[in-house]
């Protein structure tokens, strides 16, 4: 069971998915399955990391810690996402903490296994560079949005970026699987403002609340609203 979970997690992760088939077995055999309860620390700032953790199920929150121990959510990670690659490449402890939002299962691939794969699978270098470049582009987009976009536009972009919880004739449904406070922090606003902007979108007929934390999106209408912003 664990071997199947590890294989599925590694082969679905963008970091490893594009590698030739021969590169997967060494990673899978070296990986361990680790589970975390809600609120449990997966990674602590300043503490050494010895593995890349690929999310198999559940959600993680990455927090940046500023002065006076203040923290702010900077990323939400789900299945296929990973943490630990930067620590592996830089050889230094991460400056961020990673916390389990709900019950989380990860496949931990030790750094030693990554080094061994690099010898036999040089394609891994290109995969890491692609992953880092993609992350850089996403960060630049977020910075531009925070600097120039209003909160409504940020909320719309966030809704459109969420994975589909279900899809049918009535449209695309998405769900908030993290607390409003974490989403607000991620979008650079307050929970109260986030709630007001969501209510505005509901009143405008662009979003429908179908259940607590679950929304039906008018994708075309939301995209058109973004273009007018």
TORKOL-4160 file (C-alpha; in steps of 0.2 Angstrom, whole numbers, padded with zeros to 4 digits, m for minus):
229
<pt num="1" X="0000" Y="0000" Z="0000"/>
<pt num="2" X="0014" Y="0012" Z="0005"/>
<pt num="3" X="0024" Y="0008" Z="m0010"/>
<pt num="4" X="0009" Y="0012" Z="m0022"/>
<pt num="5" X="0006" Y="0029" Z="m0013"/>
<pt num="6" X="0025" Y="0033" Z="m0014"/>
<pt num="7" X="0025" Y="0029" Z="m0033"/>
<pt num="8" X="0009" Y="0039" Z="m0036"/>
<pt num="9" X="0015" Y="0054" Z="m0027"/>
<pt num="10" X="0032" Y="0054" Z="m0035"/>
<pt num="11" X="0026" Y="0051" Z="m0053"/>
<pt num="12" X="0013" Y="0065" Z="m0051"/>
<pt num="13" X="0024" Y="0078" Z="m0044"/>
<pt num="14" X="0030" Y="0090" Z="m0058"/>
<pt num="15" X="0048" Y="0089" Z="m0051"/>
<pt num="16" X="0049" Y="0071" Z="m0055"/>
<pt num="17" X="0035" Y="0067" Z="m0068"/>
<pt num="18" X="0045" Y="0072" Z="m0083"/>
<pt num="19" X="0059" Y="0061" Z="m0079"/>
<pt num="20" X="0062" Y="0045" Z="m0089"/>
<pt num="21" X="0054" Y="0029" Z="m0082"/>
<pt num="22" X="0071" Y="0022" Z="m0077"/>
<pt num="23" X="0074" Y="0037" Z="m0064"/>
<pt num="24" X="0058" Y="0033" Z="m0054"/>
<pt num="25" X="0062" Y="0016" Z="m0045"/>
<pt num="26" X="0077" Y="0023" Z="m0036"/>
<pt num="27" X="0068" Y="0037" Z="m0029"/>
<pt num="28" X="0053" Y="0027" Z="m0025"/>
<pt num="29" X="0063" Y="0013" Z="m0016"/>
<pt num="30" X="0072" Y="0027" Z="m0005"/>
<pt num="31" X="0056" Y="0037" Z="0000"/>
<pt num="32" X="0047" Y="0035" Z="0016"/>
<pt num="33" X="0029" Y="0039" Z="0019"/>
<pt num="34" X="0026" Y="0051" Z="0034"/>
<pt num="35" X="0009" Y="0057" Z="0041"/>
<pt num="36" X="0006" Y="0074" Z="0050"/>
<pt num="37" X="m0009" Y="0079" Z="0060"/>
<pt num="38" X="m0017" Y="0096" Z="0058"/>
<pt num="39" X="m0006" Y="0110" Z="0065"/>
<pt num="40" X="0009" Y="0099" Z="0066"/>
<pt num="41" X="0025" Y="0106" Z="0060"/>
<pt num="42" X="0032" Y="0098" Z="0044"/>
<pt num="43" X="0047" Y="0110" Z="0043"/>
<pt num="44" X="0054" Y="0122" Z="0055"/>
<pt num="45" X="0064" Y="0138" Z="0051"/>
<pt num="46" X="0082" Y="0136" Z="0054"/>
<pt num="47" X="0082" Y="0118" Z="0056"/>
<pt num="48" X="0091" Y="0106" Z="0044"/>
<pt num="49" X="0081" Y="0097" Z="0031"/>
<pt num="50" X="0087" Y="0080" Z="0024"/>
<pt num="51" X="0073" Y="0076" Z="0012"/>
<pt num="52" X="0062" Y="0083" Z="m0002"/>
<pt num="53" X="0044" Y="0080" Z="0004"/>
<pt num="54" X="0031" Y="0077" Z="m0009"/>
<pt num="55" X="0013" Y="0080" Z="m0004"/>
<pt num="56" X="0003" Y="0064" Z="m0007"/>
<pt num="57" X="m0013" Y="0070" Z="0001"/>
<pt num="58" X="m0019" Y="0084" Z="0012"/>
<pt num="59" X="m0014" Y="0103" Z="0012"/>
<pt num="60" X="0002" Y="0112" Z="0019"/>
<pt num="61" X="0004" Y="0130" Z="0023"/>
<pt num="62" X="0021" Y="0139" Z="0021"/>
<pt num="63" X="0024" Y="0153" Z="0033"/>
<pt num="64" X="0037" Y="0167" Z="0032"/>
<pt num="65" X="0042" Y="0173" Z="0049"/>
<pt num="66" X="0046" Y="0192" Z="0051"/>
<pt num="67" X="0051" Y="0203" Z="0066"/>
<pt num="68" X="0043" Y="0199" Z="0083"/>
<pt num="69" X="0039" Y="0182" Z="0078"/>
<pt num="70" X="0025" Y="0188" Z="0066"/>
<pt num="71" X="0021" Y="0175" Z="0053"/>
<pt num="72" X="0012" Y="0176" Z="0036"/>
<pt num="73" X="0006" Y="0163" Z="0025"/>
<pt num="74" X="0015" Y="0164" Z="0008"/>
<pt num="75" X="0010" Y="0148" Z="0000"/>
<pt num="76" X="m0003" Y="0134" Z="0001"/>
<pt num="77" X="0003" Y="0117" Z="m0005"/>
<pt num="78" X="m0007" Y="0102" Z="m0011"/>
<pt num="79" X="m0005" Y="0085" Z="m0019"/>
<pt num="80" X="0010" Y="0085" Z="m0031"/>
<pt num="81" X="0018" Y="0100" Z="m0023"/>
<pt num="82" X="0034" Y="0098" Z="m0013"/>
<pt num="83" X="0045" Y="0107" Z="0000"/>
<pt num="84" X="0064" Y="0105" Z="0003"/>
<pt num="85" X="0071" Y="0107" Z="m0014"/>
<pt num="86" X="0079" Y="0124" Z="m0011"/>
<pt num="87" X="0087" Y="0118" Z="0005"/>
<pt num="88" X="0094" Y="0103" Z="m0005"/>
<pt num="89" X="0101" Y="0115" Z="m0018"/>
<pt num="90" X="0108" Y="0128" Z="m0006"/>
<pt num="91" X="0114" Y="0116" Z="0008"/>
<pt num="92" X="0106" Y="0127" Z="0021"/>
<pt num="93" X="0091" Y="0127" Z="0033"/>
<pt num="94" X="0075" Y="0135" Z="0026"/>
<pt num="95" X="0069" Y="0151" Z="0033"/>
<pt num="96" X="0051" Y="0146" Z="0032"/>
<pt num="97" X="0040" Y="0135" Z="0042"/>
<pt num="98" X="0028" Y="0122" Z="0034"/>
<pt num="99" X="0012" Y="0117" Z="0044"/>
<pt num="100" X="0000" Y="0104" Z="0040"/>
<pt num="101" X="m0018" Y="0112" Z="0037"/>
<pt num="102" X="m0027" Y="0095" Z="0038"/>
<pt num="103" X="m0021" Y="0077" Z="0039"/>
<pt num="104" X="m0006" Y="0076" Z="0027"/>
<pt num="105" X="0003" Y="0062" Z="0020"/>
<pt num="106" X="0020" Y="0065" Z="0011"/>
<pt num="107" X="0033" Y="0055" Z="0002"/>
<pt num="108" X="0050" Y="0060" Z="0009"/>
<pt num="109" X="0064" Y="0057" Z="m0003"/>
<pt num="110" X="0081" Y="0059" Z="0005"/>
<pt num="111" X="0094" Y="0071" Z="m0002"/>
<pt num="112" X="0106" Y="0056" Z="m0004"/>
<pt num="113" X="0094" Y="0048" Z="m0015"/>
<pt num="114" X="0093" Y="0064" Z="m0026"/>
<pt num="115" X="0112" Y="0064" Z="m0027"/>
<pt num="116" X="0112" Y="0046" Z="m0033"/>
<pt num="117" X="0099" Y="0049" Z="m0046"/>
<pt num="118" X="0108" Y="0064" Z="m0053"/>
<pt num="119" X="0123" Y="0053" Z="m0057"/>
<pt num="120" X="0112" Y="0040" Z="m0067"/>
<pt num="121" X="0099" Y="0052" Z="m0073"/>
<pt num="122" X="0106" Y="0069" Z="m0078"/>
<pt num="123" X="0089" Y="0074" Z="m0084"/>
<pt num="124" X="0085" Y="0078" Z="m0066"/>
<pt num="125" X="0095" Y="0094" Z="m0068"/>
<pt num="126" X="0083" Y="0101" Z="m0081"/>
<pt num="127" X="0068" Y="0095" Z="m0071"/>
<pt num="128" X="0075" Y="0105" Z="m0056"/>
<pt num="129" X="0078" Y="0121" Z="m0066"/>
<pt num="130" X="0061" Y="0120" Z="m0074"/>
<pt num="131" X="0053" Y="0118" Z="m0057"/>
<pt num="132" X="0063" Y="0133" Z="m0050"/>
<pt num="133" X="0059" Y="0144" Z="m0066"/>
<pt num="134" X="0040" Y="0140" Z="m0064"/>
<pt num="135" X="0041" Y="0145" Z="m0046"/>
<pt num="136" X="0050" Y="0161" Z="m0050"/>
<pt num="137" X="0037" Y="0166" Z="m0063"/>
<pt num="138" X="0023" Y="0162" Z="m0051"/>
<pt num="139" X="0031" Y="0173" Z="m0037"/>
<pt num="140" X="0033" Y="0187" Z="m0050"/>
<pt num="141" X="0014" Y="0186" Z="m0054"/>
<pt num="142" X="0010" Y="0186" Z="m0036"/>
<pt num="143" X="0021" Y="0202" Z="m0033"/>
<pt num="144" X="0013" Y="0211" Z="m0047"/>
<pt num="145" X="m0004" Y="0206" Z="m0041"/>
<pt num="146" X="m0001" Y="0212" Z="m0023"/>
<pt num="147" X="0007" Y="0228" Z="m0029"/>
<pt num="148" X="m0005" Y="0233" Z="m0043"/>
<pt num="149" X="m0021" Y="0223" Z="m0041"/>
<pt num="150" X="m0036" Y="0227" Z="m0030"/>
<pt num="151" X="m0042" Y="0214" Z="m0017"/>
<pt num="152" X="m0057" Y="0209" Z="m0028"/>
<pt num="153" X="m0045" Y="0204" Z="m0043"/>
<pt num="154" X="m0034" Y="0194" Z="m0031"/>
<pt num="155" X="m0049" Y="0185" Z="m0024"/>
<pt num="156" X="m0055" Y="0181" Z="m0042"/>
<pt num="157" X="m0037" Y="0175" Z="m0047"/>
<pt num="158" X="m0037" Y="0164" Z="m0032"/>
<pt num="159" X="m0054" Y="0156" Z="m0035"/>
<pt num="160" X="m0049" Y="0152" Z="m0053"/>
<pt num="161" X="m0033" Y="0144" Z="m0047"/>
<pt num="162" X="m0041" Y="0132" Z="m0035"/>
<pt num="163" X="m0042" Y="0114" Z="m0041"/>
<pt num="164" X="m0059" Y="0108" Z="m0046"/>
<pt num="165" X="m0069" Y="0099" Z="m0032"/>
<pt num="166" X="m0082" Y="0094" Z="m0044"/>
<pt num="167" X="m0088" Y="0098" Z="m0062"/>
<pt num="168" X="m0105" Y="0096" Z="m0070"/>
<pt num="169" X="m0118" Y="0104" Z="m0081"/>
<pt num="170" X="m0120" Y="0118" Z="m0068"/>
<pt num="171" X="m0101" Y="0123" Z="m0070"/>
<pt num="172" X="m0085" Y="0122" Z="m0060"/>
<pt num="173" X="m0086" Y="0119" Z="m0041"/>
<pt num="174" X="m0071" Y="0124" Z="m0030"/>
<pt num="175" X="m0069" Y="0122" Z="m0011"/>
<pt num="176" X="m0059" Y="0132" Z="0002"/>
<pt num="177" X="m0049" Y="0119" Z="0011"/>
<pt num="178" X="m0040" Y="0131" Z="0022"/>
<pt num="179" X="m0046" Y="0144" Z="0034"/>
<pt num="180" X="m0051" Y="0161" Z="0028"/>
<pt num="181" X="m0037" Y="0169" Z="0039"/>
<pt num="182" X="m0024" Y="0159" Z="0029"/>
<pt num="183" X="m0032" Y="0164" Z="0012"/>
<pt num="184" X="m0033" Y="0182" Z="0018"/>
<pt num="185" X="m0014" Y="0182" Z="0023"/>
<pt num="186" X="m0010" Y="0174" Z="0006"/>
<pt num="187" X="m0019" Y="0187" Z="m0003"/>
<pt num="188" X="m0012" Y="0202" Z="0007"/>
<pt num="189" X="m0029" Y="0207" Z="0015"/>
<pt num="190" X="m0039" Y="0203" Z="0030"/>
<pt num="191" X="m0052" Y="0190" Z="0033"/>
<pt num="192" X="m0066" Y="0203" Z="0034"/>
<pt num="193" X="m0061" Y="0211" Z="0018"/>
<pt num="194" X="m0060" Y="0194" Z="0010"/>
<pt num="195" X="m0078" Y="0190" Z="0016"/>
<pt num="196" X="m0084" Y="0206" Z="0009"/>
<pt num="197" X="m0076" Y="0203" Z="m0008"/>
<pt num="198" X="m0083" Y="0186" Z="m0009"/>
<pt num="199" X="m0101" Y="0193" Z="m0005"/>
<pt num="200" X="m0099" Y="0205" Z="m0019"/>
<pt num="201" X="m0095" Y="0192" Z="m0031"/>
<pt num="202" X="m0110" Y="0182" Z="m0025"/>
<pt num="203" X="m0121" Y="0197" Z="m0027"/>
<pt num="204" X="m0114" Y="0200" Z="m0044"/>
<pt num="205" X="m0119" Y="0183" Z="m0049"/>
<pt num="206" X="m0101" Y="0177" Z="m0053"/>
<pt num="207" X="m0100" Y="0165" Z="m0038"/>
<pt num="208" X="m0113" Y="0155" Z="m0030"/>
<pt num="209" X="m0111" Y="0147" Z="m0012"/>
<pt num="210" X="m0117" Y="0129" Z="m0014"/>
<pt num="211" X="m0111" Y="0123" Z="0003"/>
<pt num="212" X="m0100" Y="0130" Z="0017"/>
<pt num="213" X="m0083" Y="0134" Z="0010"/>
<pt num="214" X="m0089" Y="0128" Z="m0008"/>
<pt num="215" X="m0092" Y="0139" Z="m0023"/>
<pt num="216" X="m0099" Y="0137" Z="m0040"/>
<pt num="217" X="m0090" Y="0148" Z="m0052"/>
<pt num="218" X="m0095" Y="0158" Z="m0067"/>
<pt num="219" X="m0078" Y="0156" Z="m0075"/>
<pt num="220" X="m0081" Y="0166" Z="m0091"/>
<pt num="221" X="m0089" Y="0180" Z="m0080"/>
<pt num="222" X="m0074" Y="0180" Z="m0068"/>
<pt num="223" X="m0061" Y="0181" Z="m0082"/>
<pt num="224" X="m0071" Y="0195" Z="m0090"/>
<pt num="225" X="m0071" Y="0204" Z="m0073"/>
<pt num="226" X="m0052" Y="0202" Z="m0072"/>
<pt num="227" X="m0049" Y="0209" Z="m0089"/>
<pt num="228" X="m0060" Y="0225" Z="m0085"/>
<pt num="229" X="m0050" Y="0228" Z="m0068"/>
